[in-house]
Amino acid sequence: MFWVLFLLSAWAVAGLACLRLCLAAVRAAAVEPHAAVGEHTLTLYEAAFLSGGPRRVADLTLVSMARQRRLLLAHTGWATVVDPCGRDDMERSVIGAIGPGGQSRIAPVRAAAAAADAVRSLADRLVGAGLAVPDGGAGGVAAGVRRVRVAAVTVCALGLVALALPLPATEPRLLIALWFALPLALTLGCLAITRMEIHPYARWASPAGQRLVGALVRQADGTADDRTFLTSVAVRGVHAIGEPDLRAAFAHREKYAGDHWECRA
């Protein structure tokens, strides 16, 4: 009967994950948008935050300044300031993150700009308007879905371990497998219902925020002007960039090791 301990663990993992997902869905549905949300037109910064969080805002600011030739983003992963006068708080945060030398690697600039006061103020405004998830998505539906997926894999692993144990002849393995199929069915059923009712899962945006982002995308006329280009970056990220050199600039990843930066493409 040692396998029962694994079964109880499977039920605990599955039940807790599904419960947290249900609570996250209830909280998301309970977020009340501000009365003026229906008349609100998202700025590109707001759309970027709702679509991808603080880092997306930093990416959008970098790309926007590069398009205006006020910032040079080299394909080697370096950012160079051309115009040191930022036109808004976001741009000033990026310029400040680059530093007085006027040049820095892009990865630390993105991280510093994403953590700047300007982004936090933007987040607070969106949360206050009922457009963003208050906890930054840590307890949101998207995180809940990931936990349930992990729980499903864990249930399968515990079931396989239980079946691999030496069992007496009076305990058929098929019956044990059926017992583990119950918590697995719970997790899979929870995922299926969530996909039908809530999909797509937004980490940062509330349901009202998702609707406004969708409206912003529909309003884009499909032309190749800067507004449409930046809207694609705000909603889809740097992967929407069609310019090879600009994509290459964001393809670099740095890892701080000791007293120096190591760059990996």
Steps between C-alpha positions, in 0.01 A plus 500: 500500500804729482372626163211670680742762628587587142130514415430738787790718387361502147158610627659771715705639211212489253241637741715789618597602145141487376377694802756775445403521132132531588574773753711687245218478245251633757730790589553586133126501436440715808730782386269793433614731220480874554185663373695686230671188364257473211615840374867442578744476210816314588834662447773281355673485839177381661446239229858380543457458876169316468645271233842426643558680827785735597759349268271546201473870588879526508528320165242729342681810625832377362350415161307827481812706571699295250235560231531873563880482471539630855649172618726264313443130562791308351463142383780414745267571793614850594286813544644846428327827584471743208255748653544527879170688548219256578153608390316323781568317825551165324764637268673681784508170692669327206755779459568493873544122490759533222700731722712813458734326259222486243558135417408171665403145422129468426415225751585697819329806352181302444509366854563840659238679289241231579553560873487880475249720682338598171397138434378451855286814471358370173417169665329672792284705264394193304421306818300794632301509176427127524699422186794315655533212746589647842769247594686518172377159392670300777165363612316547172330255268809448285707405805217276622488319167874437516464356851221266390711380207786429737255322731382277213858399424565441870194274529624294206846473655361393837279243328795352314702480821210328679463248218873430508484394866488129587132422561324196641292293260179617670558856377470508118701771330209591272290597800781712638538672164127578501530659843774731371291574193250684723728789610641510148147538363442782749799697375428437132135588545592821679735594216234425239236711674742788550599493134138510387394772743802728548748442215717687408669511840634849571770539760478878534165615361158465658211395271419869441866565416505209256199643319667839462820342369293305247323820394837674455620220273181515292535875460844460343449553128772258391719763335873510554505828694674542834176483701406160360857375536521605864154359570626161383803529726282603796257210457727224367844600623833534324427184302267719291797705380563437133832685476789248524747734673246607759400140570866409537547776758243335726624147433793533740480375857747599768597321819686680774800294605731640762605849397419483130212441263501193282306535178325209335319536169 
